[in-house]
Amino acid sequence: MFRALRNRSGLQMSTILLTVKFSSSCSCPVDVDLESSVLDVKSTLSKQLQIPAEEIQIILAGRILADKSTIKDLCIGNCSVLHAFTQKPPEFDVKVGNESADGNTNTSVRKGELRYQYFVFCKECQCLQPGKLRVSCQSCKSGYIILYRDPDNFDDVQQRGRINGECKSEQCNGQQREVEFYFKCTGHQGEERETAAVLKHVRPNRKHRLCVVCSETGSPVMVFPCERRHVICLDCFKSYCVVRLNDRGFTENENVGYSLPCPVGCPNSLIEDPHHFCLLGVDQYERYKSFATEEYVLQNGGVLCPAVGCGSGFLLTEASRKVTCPTCQKGSHQKDDPTIDNYHTVSL
């Protein structure tokens, strides 16, 4: 669904500024109305560059945009960057998968497209935000790449080498290149290569499934990777995490780190990315990181400094029989302080 663009004053915007890059040395600023079509943008570029509009192709997120697509359907904000190249018009419409490349990167579902909207945790906004998927060439890092196929799942997006494309940049000159995916926040205007952490377990609740804790429906929700894909609303997820933090009830797993399973107790249901715990807020997330560090140190043969107000963890070598905490000794005590042996030295 299209969400109205607003400026920093909160006023709804009817026009936005786009930068269309043809090469590293040629960029064209274009003021466009949100109701304008891609063809309108091409016509404006044609007048600026004296290039026939039908020879201009515009790329967004690895797809060639269709002329009929409107700017408001593209899920792009003010000062966004698009990439373009020129070629003779083909005798048939450009296709992506089995669909025309209409460029709609919003929430509509198409064949080959991920079947849920992305959500990210944005450090700039300090909250959960809808995310948008963007694509670049792994070789030249530009956005001039056209996907050979759309991603079918998160593994296609997060694992390197699964999808390739044709890069139209001057450096790559139409060669096959590996694709690099990244995510951006839709809530603020950022740099072209600014990224945000995608939360793969947070998804829209299109089927109106009940939260396993409160039995209410909401959206978005956290979907656990268990066999039954149990759902928990975000409010209950935060409460669940805080209670388990207070009880030191998280699980340290060598593959996913310090995590929580499905509250129903399903096997193989640990949350697979610690960025999801950013949803707890700054204070609770700091607690989470502190506990995670302690558990990692202890499970890997390390020790925690017993000094009041310190608690730093450090790993020991097999030859170590007596060690001094490097953190609090440097910051709090002189060499002749008689408390050093009592508080900072650990004998094994």
C-alpha positions as CSV (number, residue, x, y, z in Angstrom):
1,M,0.0,0.0,0.0
2,F,1.3,3.4,-0.9
3,R,2.2,5.6,2.1
4,A,2.1,9.3,1.5
5,L,5.5,10.9,1.4
6,R,6.1,13.8,3.9
7,N,8.9,16.2,4.4
8,R,10.7,16.9,7.6
9,S,7.9,19.3,8.7
10,G,5.3,16.5,8.3
11,L,3.7,18.1,5.3
12,Q,2.6,15.8,2.5
13,M,4.7,16.0,-0.6
14,S,3.3,16.1,-4.1
15,T,6.7,16.2,-5.9
16,I,10.1,14.7,-5.2
17,L,13.6,15.1,-6.5
18,L,15.2,12.1,-8.2
19,T,18.8,11.7,-9.3
20,V,19.1,9.5,-12.4
21,K,22.6,8.2,-13.0
22,F,23.7,7.3,-16.5
23,S,27.4,6.8,-15.6
24,S,29.9,7.9,-13.0
25,S,30.2,11.2,-14.8
26,C,26.6,11.8,-15.8
27,S,23.8,12.4,-13.3
28,C,20.6,14.2,-14.0
29,P,18.4,15.7,-11.2
30,V,14.7,15.4,-12.1
31,D,11.7,17.0,-10.2
32,V,8.7,14.7,-10.6
33,D,5.2,14.6,-9.5
34,L,4.2,11.4,-7.5
35,E,1.5,10.7,-10.1
36,S,4.1,10.9,-13.0
37,S,4.9,7.7,-14.9
38,V,8.3,6.3,-15.7
39,L,7.6,7.4,-19.3
40,D,7.3,11.0,-18.0
41,V,10.7,10.7,-16.4
42,K,12.2,9.4,-19.6
43,S,10.7,12.2,-21.5
44,T,12.2,14.8,-19.2
45,L,15.6,13.0,-19.5
46,S,15.2,12.9,-23.2
47,K,14.9,16.7,-23.4
48,Q,17.9,17.2,-21.1
49,L,20.2,14.8,-22.8
50,Q,18.9,14.8,-26.4
51,I,18.4,11.1,-26.3
52,P,15.2,9.4,-27.7
53,A,13.0,8.5,-24.7
54,E,12.4,5.0,-26.1
55,E,16.1,4.3,-25.9
56,I,16.3,5.1,-22.1
57,Q,15.9,2.2,-19.7
58,I,15.7,2.9,-15.9
59,I,16.7,0.4,-13.3
60,L,15.4,0.0,-9.7
61,A,16.2,-2.9,-7.4
62,G,17.5,-5.0,-10.3
63,R,14.5,-4.6,-12.5
64,I,13.9,-2.5,-15.6
65,L,10.9,-0.3,-14.9
66,A,7.9,-0.4,-17.2
67,D,6.8,2.9,-18.8
68,K,3.3,2.7,-17.2
69,S,4.6,2.5,-13.6
70,T,3.9,5.6,-11.5
71,I,6.4,7.1,-9.1
72,K,4.2,6.6,-6.1
73,D,4.1,2.9,-6.8
74,L,7.9,2.5,-6.6
75,C,8.3,3.0,-2.9
76,I,11.0,5.5,-3.3
77,G,11.5,8.8,-1.4
78,N,12.7,12.3,-1.9
79,C,16.4,12.4,-3.2
80,S,16.3,8.8,-4.3
81,V,18.8,7.6,-6.9
82,L,17.8,5.6,-10.0
83,H,20.2,4.1,-12.5
84,A,19.7,4.3,-16.3
85,F,21.3,3.2,-19.5
86,T,20.5,3.5,-23.2
87,Q,19.8,0.8,-25.7
88,K,17.7,0.3,-28.8
89,P,14.1,-0.6,-28.0
90,P,13.4,-4.3,-28.2
91,E,10.6,-5.7,-30.2
92,F,8.9,-7.1,-27.1
93,D,8.3,-5.9,-23.5
94,V,11.1,-6.6,-21.1
95,K,10.2,-9.4,-18.7
96,V,11.2,-10.3,-15.2
97,G,10.3,-13.9,-14.5
98,N,6.9,-14.4,-16.0
99,E,5.7,-10.8,-15.3
100,S,6.3,-7.5,-17.0
101,A,8.8,-5.4,-15.0
102,D,6.3,-2.9,-13.6
103,G,8.8,-1.8,-11.0
104,N,6.3,-2.2,-8.1
105,T,8.6,-3.0,-5.2
106,N,5.9,-2.3,-2.6
107,T,3.8,-5.0,-1.0
108,S,2.0,-6.6,-4.0
109,V,2.8,-10.2,-4.6
110,R,4.1,-11.4,-8.0
111,K,5.6,-14.6,-9.2
112,G,9.2,-14.9,-8.0
113,E,8.8,-12.1,-5.4
114,L,9.1,-12.7,-1.7
115,R,5.6,-13.3,-0.3
116,Y,5.8,-10.8,2.5
117,Q,6.9,-7.3,3.1
118,Y,10.3,-6.7,4.5
119,F,10.8,-5.0,7.9
120,V,14.0,-3.6,9.2
121,F,15.3,-2.2,12.5
122,C,16.6,1.3,11.6
123,K,19.4,2.7,13.9
124,E,18.6,6.2,12.6
125,C,14.9,6.0,13.4
126,Q,15.5,3.7,16.4
127,C,12.4,1.6,15.7
128,L,10.9,-1.0,13.4
129,Q,10.3,0.3,9.9
130,P,9.0,-1.1,6.6
131,G,12.1,-1.9,4.6
132,K,12.9,-1.9,0.9
133,L,15.2,-4.3,-0.9
134,R,17.9,-2.8,-3.1
135,V,20.4,-4.4,-5.4
136,S,23.9,-3.7,-6.5
137,C,26.7,-5.3,-8.5
138,Q,29.1,-7.2,-6.3
139,S,32.0,-6.2,-8.6
140,C,31.6,-2.5,-9.2
141,K,29.1,-1.8,-6.3
142,S,26.8,0.2,-8.7
143,G,23.0,-0.2,-9.1
144,Y,23.2,-0.7,-12.9
145,I,22.6,-4.5,-12.6
146,I,19.6,-6.3,-14.0
147,L,18.6,-9.6,-12.3
148,Y,18.5,-12.8,-14.2
149,R,15.7,-13.9,-11.8
150,D,13.9,-12.6,-8.8
151,P,14.7,-14.0,-5.3
152,D,12.4,-16.7,-4.2
153,N,13.2,-16.7,-0.5
154,F,15.5,-15.1,2.2
155,D,18.3,-17.5,1.4
156,D,18.5,-16.0,-2.1
157,V,18.8,-12.6,-0.6
158,Q,21.2,-13.3,2.3
159,Q,23.5,-15.9,0.8
160,R,26.1,-14.8,-1.7
161,G,26.3,-16.3,-5.2
162,R,22.7,-17.5,-5.5
163,I,21.6,-14.9,-8.1
164,N,23.5,-13.2,-10.9
165,G,22.7,-10.4,-13.2
166,E,23.8,-8.3,-16.2
167,C,25.6,-5.2,-15.1
168,K,25.2,-2.2,-17.4
169,S,27.9,0.0,-15.8
170,E,30.8,1.4,-17.8
171,Q,33.2,-0.8,-15.7
172,C,31.4,-4.1,-16.2
173,N,30.0,-3.3,-19.7
174,G,27.2,-5.8,-19.8
175,Q,29.1,-8.7,-18.2
176,Q,27.5,-11.3,-15.9
177,R,28.1,-10.4,-12.3
178,E,27.2,-11.6,-8.9
179,V,24.3,-9.7,-7.2
180,E,24.6,-8.1,-3.8
181,F,21.3,-7.4,-1.9
182,Y,20.9,-4.9,0.9
183,F,18.0,-3.3,2.7
184,K,17.0,0.3,3.3
185,C,14.6,2.0,5.7
186,T,11.6,3.7,4.2
187,G,11.2,6.0,7.2
188,H,13.9,8.6,6.5
189,Q,16.1,9.9,3.7
190,G,19.5,8.3,3.8
191,E,22.6,8.0,1.7
192,E,22.5,5.8,-1.4
193,R,24.4,2.9,0.2
194,E,23.0,3.3,3.7
195,T,21.7,0.0,5.0
196,A,19.4,-1.3,7.7
197,A,19.2,-4.7,9.4
198,V,16.4,-6.8,8.0
199,L,14.3,-8.7,10.5
200,K,13.6,-11.9,8.7
201,H,11.1,-13.2,11.3
202,V,8.9,-10.1,11.4
203,R,6.2,-10.3,8.7
204,P,2.8,-8.9,8.0
205,N,0.0,-11.1,9.4
206,R,-2.0,-11.4,6.1
207,K,-3.8,-14.6,7.3
208,H,-4.8,-13.0,10.6
209,R,-3.3,-15.7,12.7
210,L,-3.7,-15.5,16.5
211,C,-0.8,-14.7,18.8
212,V,0.1,-17.8,20.8
213,V,0.3,-15.7,24.0
214,C,-2.7,-13.3,24.0
215,S,-4.8,-14.9,21.2
216,E,-5.2,-11.5,19.5
217,T,-4.5,-10.7,15.9
218,G,-2.2,-7.9,14.8
219,S,0.3,-7.0,12.1
220,P,3.2,-7.2,11.8
221,V,4.0,-10.3,13.9
222,M,7.0,-12.4,14.8
223,V,7.0,-15.8,13.1
224,F,9.2,-18.4,14.7
225,P,11.1,-20.9,12.5
226,C,9.4,-23.9,14.1
227,E,7.6,-26.5,12.0
228,R,4.2,-25.0,12.9
229,R,5.4,-21.4,12.3
230,H,3.9,-20.1,15.6
231,V,3.1,-16.4,15.7
232,I,3.5,-13.9,18.5
233,C,2.5,-10.3,18.4
234,L,5.3,-7.7,18.9
235,D,4.0,-6.5,22.3
236,C,3.9,-10.1,23.6
237,F,7.3,-10.8,22.1
238,K,8.8,-7.9,24.0
239,S,7.2,-9.0,27.3
240,Y,8.4,-12.6,26.6
241,C,11.9,-11.5,26.0
242,V,12.1,-9.3,29.1
243,V,10.8,-12.0,31.4
244,R,13.3,-14.5,30.0
245,L,16.1,-11.9,30.4
246,N,15.2,-11.4,34.0
247,D,15.3,-15.2,34.5
248,R,18.5,-15.5,32.5
249,G,16.5,-17.9,30.4
250,F,18.0,-17.3,27.0
251,T,19.8,-20.1,25.2
252,E,23.4,-19.8,24.0
253,N,23.7,-21.6,20.7
254,E,26.9,-22.0,18.6
255,N,25.0,-21.3,15.4
256,V,22.7,-18.4,16.2
257,G,24.2,-17.0,19.5
258,Y,22.1,-15.9,22.5
259,S,18.5,-16.5,21.5
260,L,15.0,-17.6,22.5
261,P,12.9,-20.4,21.2
262,C,9.2,-20.4,20.3
263,P,7.2,-19.8,23.6
264,V,5.3,-23.0,23.0
265,G,8.5,-25.0,23.4
266,C,8.9,-26.2,19.8
267,P,12.3,-27.8,18.8
268,N,14.5,-26.0,16.3
269,S,12.7,-22.7,16.8
270,L,15.5,-20.3,18.0
271,I,15.3,-16.8,16.6
272,E,18.2,-16.8,14.0
273,D,19.3,-13.2,14.1
274,P,20.1,-11.1,17.3
275,H,19.0,-7.9,15.5
276,H,15.4,-8.9,16.4
277,F,16.2,-8.1,20.1
278,C,16.7,-4.5,19.2
279,L,12.9,-4.3,19.3
280,L,13.2,-4.4,23.1
281,G,14.5,-0.9,23.3
282,V,18.0,0.5,24.1
283,D,18.1,-0.4,27.8
284,Q,16.9,-4.0,27.5
285,Y,19.0,-4.6,24.4
286,E,22.1,-3.5,26.4
287,R,21.2,-6.0,29.0
288,Y,20.7,-8.6,26.3
289,K,24.2,-7.9,24.9
290,S,25.8,-8.0,28.4
291,F,24.2,-11.3,29.2
292,A,25.1,-12.8,25.8
293,T,28.7,-11.8,26.3
294,E,28.8,-13.4,29.7
295,E,27.3,-16.6,28.5
296,Y,29.7,-16.8,25.6
297,V,32.7,-16.2,27.8
298,L,31.7,-18.8,30.4
299,Q,30.7,-21.5,27.9
300,N,34.1,-21.1,26.2
301,G,36.3,-21.5,29.2
302,G,36.6,-17.9,30.2
303,V,36.1,-16.1,33.5
304,L,34.3,-12.9,34.7
305,C,36.1,-10.3,36.8
306,P,34.7,-10.4,40.4
307,A,35.5,-6.7,41.0
308,V,32.5,-4.6,42.1
309,G,31.3,-2.5,39.2
310,C,33.5,-4.4,36.6
311,G,32.4,-7.9,35.6
312,S,34.4,-7.9,32.4
313,G,34.8,-11.2,30.7
314,F,38.0,-12.5,29.2
315,L,39.2,-15.8,27.7
316,L,42.2,-17.6,29.1
317,T,44.9,-19.7,27.5
318,E,45.6,-23.2,28.7
319,A,48.9,-22.0,30.3
320,S,47.2,-19.3,32.3
321,R,47.0,-20.0,36.1
322,K,46.8,-16.5,37.3
323,V,45.6,-13.5,35.4
324,T,44.8,-9.8,36.0
325,C,41.7,-8.1,34.6
326,P,42.9,-5.6,32.0
327,T,39.8,-3.5,32.2
328,C,39.3,-2.3,35.8
329,Q,43.0,-2.4,36.8
330,K,43.8,0.2,34.1
331,G,41.0,2.4,34.9
332,S,40.6,2.3,38.7
333,H,43.7,1.3,40.6
334,Q,47.4,2.1,41.0
335,K,50.0,-0.6,40.9
336,D,50.5,-0.5,44.7
337,D,46.7,-0.8,45.4
338,P,46.4,-3.7,47.9
339,T,42.9,-4.6,46.5
340,I,44.3,-5.7,43.1
341,D,45.1,-9.2,44.2
342,N,41.7,-9.5,45.9
343,Y,39.6,-8.2,43.1
344,H,41.3,-8.4,39.8
345,T,43.4,-11.6,40.0
346,V,41.8,-14.9,39.2
347,S,43.6,-18.1,40.2
348,L,42.7,-21.3,38.4
